[in-house]
Amino acid sequence: MHHSDLAPFADPRAARHPGLFPLDPAEWMQIDALYPEQIARRDRLLAEERAAVFAETPGSEAAQAELLELLAGHLAGRPGFAREGRRMRRPDGREVELDSDRPLAVAGRLVQEDLCLLQLPPDPAPEAEYLLSAASLCFPSRWLLGEKIGRPLTPIHAPVPDYDADLARRVNRVFAALPVERPVWRANWSAAPTGALRLLPDPVLRRKEAARGPFWLRVERQTLRRLPQTRAVVFGIRVHARPFASLAPEIAAALKDALDRLTPAEAEYRGGEEARRGAVAELERLAASGS
């Protein structure tokens, strides 16, 4: 399935969390026709709202630098990119100086993905969890970077209804054991009454008026890759948003079934019960009209 057609709710292999799949390192970053539009938005956000979209903690500097070098090497062989010394030309024609900013901020201006670094604390205890040590996050899904930076995995996922002790243990094992040479990916989904990639926690979007739609399927393609030197884990997030009216009938039907099965806690986490009912109603209208 093409990355823009991801539908994790329709794939039984993704039913058991965390629902990980092997990732070809050559496909680590996704570059597509939306690159110029999305990268220009990332440039603006990093320039105008930096405190909201970039954060780092002391001790993350080496991992940031290692990530940038790995990313630059990955992109140098991709169409539209060209590296000349400490300068990278992007597919939109702009050149980015690799030493012009904090390494992760520069990395966030090269790709459409949001990039998060997770590291163990210094001198970790055996039960220590990975911490969010730095991030370039322009397109979140209903969360704020300032509330998560520096925190361990389990507190970060506290709002997730099914992130219980068993799932926390499994996720922690994944981070502890992830091999350098075998990155993985998974997908997450929600329905939203907006196609905006930057989806902040917003009470307005939970009102009944917003729940009338039109609705969009929002899918995050999430990747995990171990850095060989610092041993940090790179968590990449690429958001794809598609209006319900563009979905194939079988995908729309599977999405309606998934929305129908949500528990009250899951519906609240994914935008609220009013939005869930509005999304289901729109899918029923589209099915009835043959769209």
C-alpha positions in Angstrom: 0.0 0.0 0.0 1.3 3.5 -0.9 2.3 5.5 2.1 -0.4 8.2 1.4 -3.1 5.4 1.5 -2.2 4.0 4.9 -5.3 2.7 6.8 -4.1 1.0 10.0 -7.7 0.4 11.2 -8.2 -1.9 8.1 -5.1 -4.0 8.7 -5.4 -6.8 11.3 -1.6 -6.9 11.7 -1.8 -3.5 13.3 -4.4 -4.5 15.8 -2.0 -5.6 18.5 -0.1 -2.7 19.8 2.5 -1.3 19.2 1.9 -2.9 15.7 5.4 -2.6 14.3 6.6 -3.5 10.8 10.2 -3.7 9.4 11.3 -0.6 7.6 13.7 -0.5 4.7 16.3 2.1 5.6 16.1 3.4 2.0 12.5 4.4 2.8 13.3 6.1 6.1 12.1 9.5 5.0 9.2 10.2 2.6 9.6 12.8 0.0 6.6 13.6 -2.3 4.8 16.2 -4.3 3.7 18.0 -1.1 7.3 18.8 -0.2 7.5 22.4 -1.3 4.3 23.4 0.5 5.1 21.5 3.7 8.7 22.5 4.0 7.9 26.1 3.5 5.4 25.8 6.4 8.2 24.2 8.5 10.6 27.0 7.7 8.0 29.6 8.8 7.2 27.8 12.0 10.8 27.4 13.0 11.5 31.0 12.3 8.3 32.6 13.8 7.2 30.1 16.5 10.4 28.4 17.5 9.6 27.9 21.1 6.5 26.0 20.2 8.1 23.7 17.6 11.7 23.1 18.7 13.0 22.0 22.1 16.1 20.4 23.5 17.5 19.2 26.8 21.2 19.4 28.0 23.0 16.3 26.8 21.2 15.9 23.6 23.8 17.7 21.5 25.8 14.7 20.3 22.6 12.8 19.3 21.3 15.8 17.4 24.6 16.1 15.5 24.6 12.3 14.7 21.0 12.5 13.5 21.7 15.4 11.2 24.7 13.6 9.6 22.8 10.4 9.1 19.9 12.3 7.6 22.1 14.3 5.3 23.7 11.1 4.0 20.3 9.5 3.5 19.0 12.5 1.6 22.1 13.1 -0.6 21.1 10.1 -2.7 17.5 11.1 -3.0 16.1 12.9 -6.1 16.1 16.7 -5.7 18.7 16.8 -2.9 22.4 17.7 -3.4 25.1 18.1 -0.7 28.1 20.3 -1.2 30.3 20.3 2.0 28.2 21.7 4.8 25.4 22.9 2.6 22.3 20.9 1.4 20.2 21.9 -1.6 16.5 20.8 -1.2 14.0 19.8 -3.8 12.4 23.3 -3.6 15.7 24.8 -4.8 16.6 26.4 -1.4 20.0 25.8 0.2 20.3 25.0 3.9 23.6 25.5 5.8 24.0 22.5 8.0 25.8 24.5 10.7 23.4 27.4 10.7 21.4 26.3 13.8 21.0 23.6 16.3 21.4 20.3 14.4 17.9 19.0 15.0 16.4 22.4 14.0 18.4 22.1 10.7 17.2 18.5 10.3 13.6 19.7 10.7 14.1 22.0 7.7 15.2 19.2 5.4 12.3 16.7 5.6 8.5 16.6 5.9 8.7 14.5 9.0 8.7 15.7 12.5 11.7 14.4 14.3 12.0 13.4 18.0 15.1 12.1 19.8 14.7 9.7 22.7 17.6 8.8 25.0 18.2 7.1 28.3 19.1 9.4 31.2 22.8 9.6 32.3 23.8 6.6 34.3 20.4 5.0 33.9 19.0 2.5 36.5 17.9 -0.9 35.0 14.3 0.2 35.0 14.9 3.6 33.4 12.8 4.6 30.4 13.8 6.6 27.4 13.2 10.4 27.6 12.2 12.8 25.0 15.5 14.7 24.8 15.0 17.0 21.8 12.4 17.5 19.1 11.5 19.4 15.9 7.7 19.2 16.0 5.7 21.3 13.5 2.7 19.1 12.9 1.6 17.5 16.2 -1.7 15.6 16.7 -3.4 17.3 19.7 -0.3 17.6 21.9 2.2 20.3 22.9 5.9 19.8 22.8 6.4 21.9 25.9 4.4 19.5 28.0 6.4 16.4 26.8 10.0 17.5 26.5 12.3 15.8 29.0 9.7 13.3 30.1 9.9 9.5 30.0 7.8 7.4 27.7 5.1 6.3 30.1 4.2 9.8 31.3 4.3 11.0 27.7 1.7 8.5 26.8 -0.5 9.0 29.9 -3.4 10.5 27.8 -3.5 7.3 25.6 -6.4 5.2 26.8 -4.9 1.8 26.0 -1.4 2.6 27.2 -1.5 0.3 30.2 1.3 -1.3 32.1 1.6 -4.2 29.7 1.8 -2.0 26.7 4.3 0.3 28.5 6.6 -2.8 29.1 6.4 -3.8 25.5 7.2 -0.4 24.2 10.1 -0.1 26.6 11.4 -3.4 25.4 11.2 -2.2 21.8 13.3 0.9 22.6 15.8 -1.1 24.6 16.3 -3.8 22.0 15.9 -1.9 18.7 18.9 -2.9 16.4 20.7 -0.2 14.5 20.4 -2.1 11.3 16.6 -2.9 11.6 14.5 0.2 11.9 10.7 -0.2 12.2 7.5 1.7 11.5 3.9 1.8 12.6 0.8 3.9 11.9 -1.7 5.7 14.0 -5.0 7.3 12.9 -7.8 9.7 13.9 -10.6 11.6 12.3 -10.6 15.5 12.5 -12.9 18.2 11.3 -9.9 19.9 9.6 -7.2 19.0 7.2 -4.6 21.2 8.9 -1.4 19.3 9.5 -0.7 21.3 12.7 -3.4 20.0 15.0 -3.0 21.6 18.5 -5.3 20.8 21.5 -8.2 23.1 20.6 -11.5 23.2 22.4 -13.1 24.9 19.3 -12.6 21.7 17.3 -14.5 19.8 19.9 -17.7 21.9 19.7 -20.8 20.6 18.0 -20.4 23.1 15.1 -17.0 21.6 14.3 -18.4 18.1 14.6 -20.6 18.7 11.5 -17.5 18.4 9.3 -16.4 18.0 6.7 -14.0 15.4 8.2 -10.5 14.3 7.3 -8.7 11.0 8.0 -5.5 11.8 9.7 -2.8 9.1 9.6 0.6 9.3 11.2 3.3 7.1 9.7 5.7 6.7 12.6 9.3 5.4 12.3 11.9 4.3 14.9 15.6 4.1 14.1 18.6 3.6 16.4 21.6 5.9 16.0 24.8 3.8 16.1 27.1 6.0 18.1 25.0 7.7 20.7 22.4 4.9 20.8 19.6 7.4 20.8 16.3 6.5 19.0 14.9 8.7 16.3 11.1 8.8 16.3 9.9 10.2 13.0 6.3 11.3 12.4 4.9 11.9 8.9 1.3 13.1 8.8 -1.1 12.3 5.9 -4.5 14.0 5.8 -7.2 12.9 3.4 -10.8 14.2 3.2 -13.4 11.5 3.8 -14.9 12.2 0.4 -11.7 11.0 -1.2 -11.6 7.6 0.5 -12.1 4.4 -1.4 -15.5 2.8 -0.4 -13.8 -0.2 1.4 -11.5 2.2 3.4 -14.5 4.4 4.3 -16.4 1.3 5.5 -13.5 0.1 7.5 -13.1 3.5 9.1 -16.7 3.7 10.0 -16.4 0.2 11.7 -13.4 1.4 13.6 -15.1 4.6 14.7 -18.2 2.5 15.8 -15.9 0.3 18.0 -14.2 3.1 19.9 -14.8 3.1 23.6 -15.8 6.4 25.3 -12.2 6.9 26.5 -10.8 6.2 23.0 -13.3 8.6 21.4 -12.4 11.3 23.9 -8.7 10.9 23.1 -9.3 11.0 19.3 -11.3 14.3 19.4 -14.4 13.8 21.5 -17.7 11.9 21.3 -19.4 14.7 19.3 -16.7 14.5 16.7 -16.9 10.7 16.5 -20.7 10.9 15.9 -20.2 13.6 13.3 -17.5 11.6 11.5 -19.7 8.5 11.5 -22.7 10.5 10.1 -20.6 11.9 7.3 -19.3 8.4 6.3 -23.0 7.2 6.3 -24.0 10.1 4.1 -21.2 9.4 1.7 -22.0 5.7 1.5 -25.7 6.5 0.9 -24.8 8.9 -1.9 -22.4 6.5 -3.5 -19.5 8.9 -3.1 
